[in-house]
């Protein structure tokens, strides 16, 4: 009976401490099969063509025919090696990345354990189960791969949007810079923008804006003879009193105390 458009060559458990003795790295080889592997212990490093990843049980390795691979040991995994004829299923596997991050490790482990269980039997009904498990495995890999691509795209888009907002903040410190205004600039809702901004900068928007204003104020205190009122205005603070309050909270000194200390430090450096 042949349900899959190809042939299962081998299914089992690989343990380098048993198979490969007195070696720290396996020999480089060119694959001729589709090789799906689920690490079941922390290990060394897997190398496939020009990509590499530390071996951890939170991924599946999907090597394709024609790729060159070797591993830095130790390495323990469940594996499926198979031949697939040209067609949609083979195309799907070829489209997958070599290293696929997975969240539901227990579900994958359950599938691989069942594959090992049903592979060694000669019953026709077990072959049906074996084929269904392989189709389920490929389905889950395709879904997780697409989810990884989506998450990567979202993160990249978030990064670009936050960069755009930060540039705008730096150029418009005298403006109000409200959450609504900057969320609109990023093209996000208030809540989503708040979460993305904090994840990217480690600070809430208000904290970041105030920090940039104080940095500008320090530069003006050192490089100009502006009054504190003018500095407060140039840096976007609502009043001199709030500028004094925010500055002392951040620097543990008032603006005048800070300016005097810097001036004294310069005098000592040049005498």
N, C-alpha and C positions, 0 to 999 in steps of 0.2 A: 504494500500500500504506500502511495506517495502523495501526501497532501501538500507538503511544501514543494515549491519549484526548485528542488535541489536535493542535497544529501547531507545528513548529519555525519560528520567524520568522527567526532569524539566529544564526550561530555564527562567532566570529572572535577577533581580537586587537585590543584598543583601546590606543592610545598617545596620550596627551593632547598630547605635544610635536608630533605630526603633525596630529591632528584639531583641536585647539584652540590657536590661536596668539594671542599677546599677551594672554592671560588667566591669572589666578591661581586663579579660582574658576569652576566651570561654573554655568550658569543652573539655577535650581530648576525641577524638573518633576515632574509626577505620573505615576507608572508605570501602564501599561495591561497589562503582561505580567509573567510570572515572569522575573526576571533573576538568573542565577547567575553569579558572577564570582570568578575566582581571581587575586589580585594576583601579579605575577611580578617586582616590584621594590618597594623601599621608596618610599613616596610621601607624599602629603599626608594629608588627613583625609576620610573618607566620612561623610556625614550622611544618615540615613534617618529621616524623621519626627522624633521627639524623641531619637533615639540617635545616637551618633557614635563612631568608632574611627579611630585612626591606621591608615593603609593599610600593611600588612606582609604578606609572603608566608607567613603562618602561619595564614591564615583564609580562609574562603569567605564572600562576601557573598550573601545570599539576600533580594532585594527582591521584594515581592509586589504584585499589581495594586492600585492605589489609594493606595499610599504615595508620599510626597513626598521627593525626594532631590536632592542635589547634592554636589559634591566639591571640596575644596581641592586644587589640583594641585601636583605632578605625579601622574599615575595611569596605570599600565600593567597590563593584565590580559587573561586569556582570558575570554571571556564566552559564555553561552548565553541567548538570549531566546526564550521560547516561550509559547504559549497552551495552557492545560489546561482541558478541560471539567470541570464539577463532578463530583466523585467521590473515591475514596479517595486517589488520587495527588495531586490538587489539595489535599485536606485535609491530607495529610502535609506538603506544602511550606508551606502556610499556618501550620502549627503550629511550624515551625522558627523559631529566633531569626534576626534580621537578620544578625548576625555570629557565625559558627560557628568556634571555635578548632579547628584540626586538627593532628595529630601527624605523620601520614604524608603530608607535602607531595609527595614524589616520586610517590606513587601517584595523587594528584589531578592532578598535572601531566601524567602519562602519559595519564590519561583525557581531559583537555582537549585535549591535542595530537592524540589520535586523533579526537576529535570534529571538530576543524578539518579533519583529513585526509579524513574520510569525508563531511563535509557538502557539499563541492563536487562530488562525483561523482554521476553519474546512474544508476549500476548499482543494480538492485533488491537484490542481495545486500549492497551497502554500506549501504543504508537499514536493513536488518536489524541490521547491526553498529552503526549510529548509534543506533538505538532501544535496543539492549542496553547500550550505553555510557551512555546517559542514565539508564536504570533503575539501572545500577550506581552512577552518580554520586549519584542520589537516595537509594539505599540507604545509601551510605557517609555522606552528610550526616545522615540520620536517626539512624544508629548513633552518630556522633560527637556529635551534639546531645544524645542521651540520656546518653551517657557524661559530657559536660560537666555536665549537670544532676545526675547522680549524684555526681560529684566535688565539685560545689558544695555538695550536701546533706551529704556526708561532712565537708567542711571546716567547715560551719556547725555540725554536730553535735559535731565535735571541739572547736570553739571554746566551745560552751556547756558541755561536760563539763569542759574545763580551767578555765573561769571558776568553775565550781562547786567544783572541787578547790582552787583558789587561795583562794577565800573560806573554805573549811574550814581550810586551813593557817593563814591569818591569825587565825582565831578559836580555834585549838587548838595554839598553838606549844609549849605545855608537854607535849603528847602525843608519843608515839613517832613518828608520821607515817611509817609504813613504806611501802615501795613496794606491798606486797600490799594494805594497807588503802586506799590512795588509788586504786590501780587498780580495786579493787572499787567504790569510791565513784563512779568515772567509768564503770563498767560495761565496762571493757576488760580484755584480758589484760595481763600484766606488760609484755611486749615492746611491744605496741601503745601502751599508756599511756606507756611511757618515750619512744617515738618521737614521739608527739603532744605530750607535755609539752615536750620539748626543742625541737621545731619551733615551738611557741607562745611559749616564754619565752627561748629561746636558751641555756638552762642545763639541766643534769641536775637531777633532783629533789633530790638531796642538797645540791647547790650552792645551789639556790633556797631551800630550807628554812633552811640555815645563814645565808644572806644576810639573810633576814627576821628571824631570831633576833638577829643582830648589830645590825640596825637598831633592834629593840626594846630591846636592851641599851644602845645609845647614848642612846636617849631616857630610859631609867631612870638612867643615869649622870649625865645633865645635870639631870634634873628631881626626883630623889629623893636621899635619903641612905642608900639601901639598901646593905648589905654586898655584896661581890662574890659571896659564896655565895648570897645571896638573889636577886641579879640573874641568876646562872647558872640557878637553879631557875625563876624566873619566865619565863625565855626558853627553857626546854626543854633546856638543856645537861645532859649526864649528870653532870658534875662541875665544880667551879670550875677545876681544872687544865686540863680540856679547853676550858672557856670562855676561859681566858687564851690557850691555844694557838691556838684558832680566831680569836679577836679579833685577836691580833698578826699572824697570817697574812694577815688581810684588811686591817687598818688600819695595819700596820707599826709599831704601838705596843701596849704592854700596856694593859689597861683603866685602870689607875691613871695611867699616863702620859698617856693620852688625856683623862681627867677633869681632871687638873691643867692641861693645856694649854688646855682649854675654859674652865676657871675663871679662868685668867690672862687669857685673851682677853676675857672678860666684865668683869673688873676694869679692864682698860685702856680698854674702851669707855665705862665709866661714871666715869672719873676725868679 
